[in-house]
Amino acid sequence: MGFNCGIVGLPNVGKSTLFNALTQTAAAQAANYPFCTIEPNVGRVAVPDPRLDVLAKIGKSAKIIPTSLEFVDIAGLVRGASKGEGLGNQFLANIREVDAIIHVLRCFEDGDITHVEGSVDPVRDAETVETELMLADLDSLEKRALGLVKRARGGDKEAVAQMALIEPLKAALEAGKPARTAVPKGEETAAARLQLMTTKPVLYVCNVEEASAATGNAHSARVQAMAAAQGAKAVIVSAAIEAEISQMPDADRGDFLASLGLEDSGLDRIIRAGYELLGLITYFTVGPKETRAWTITKGTKAPGAAGVIHGDFERGFIAAETIAYDDYVALGGEAGAKDAGKMRVEGKEYVVKDGDVLLFRFNV
């Protein structure tokens, strides 16, 4: 099960610097964690989770395997991309394929780095990109509607249902609002199949100068206000600092971050926020060979969670021996949890919770 976030933004906002720092960080993890660069602009990065170390210590595991996310560095967008300007067609094709959008906004002044719009204004830049995405989505829906209208008039039930889904999305886009604001309740899965870019969840990343990495600045404050108004999230990072951290030995990073007033790296915050943005949670398996994190979407039932490990686990699912993370830690592992009556045997209807430690029973 792969989940990916597309990193987008105007040219010269620090987008590729952030992506390179992500992939360098991941490459540094390669001795312990699975990592691969799938293409030059795609990297898979471990999701930071301190619970893994705790569980591995209790379970006396030989190794730790975290879960991961893919990040895709998408070609820089320019005004007019929806009409094919710049690398518009490539940009739009790539962004349709990702699960969520990480929108990097320039929130720093630097006379040596040209801004394509001539001045630094991250809210305007966000609106420029969003407008291009909305125009492309509107064009896509108009083309779909052309083929559906005639069938719907003829009583084709599938076409009628498609038009009922498309019309409110189209109306929102015509009013200058992203399609995500008009998805009918209960139709989220059907809307996702339309591959509209403005239905995808968005995380704004404010790229600030080094001095503002801990506190942000006036530019990032405006982005945070915009994100709050949209019900979105914003993360403050300094791409320059992240690039520097990615080259450091692990032992030196903590002191360096502390000297800047930071508890963790901006990249760690982006990775965690991207994970949350996609509606993902983690469950764990613990044993002497390995402690491993597994990714599922919120609301997944036990057989579906088992299927992430292997299809046979889902097909032959019998039950899931389940211990909550806090109970596993407090009671010193599986044996202590069993003795205290904190290990539950859950069936097919159990909805897996974030942090569950699971052992699946199955028979194929």
Buried (B, 14 or more C-beta within 10 A) or exposed (E): EEBBBBBBBBBBBBBBBBBBBBBBBBBBBEEEBEBEEEEEBBBBBBBBBEBBEBBBEBBEBEEBBBBBBBBBBBBBBBBEBBEEBBBBBEBBEBBBEBBBBBBBBBBBEEEEEEBBBEEBBBBEBBBBBBBBBBBBBBBBBEEBBEEBEEBBEEEBEEBBBBBEBBBBBBEBBEEEBBBBBBBEEEBEEBBEEBEBBBBBBBBBBBBBBEEBBBEBBEBBBBBBEBBEEBEBBBBBBBBBBBBBBBEBEEEEBEEBBEEEEBEEBBBBBBBBBBBBBBBBBBBBBBBEEBBBBBBBBEEBBBBBBBBBBEEEBBEBBBBBBBBBBEBBBEBEBBEBBEEEEBBBEBEEEBEBEEBBBBBBEBEE
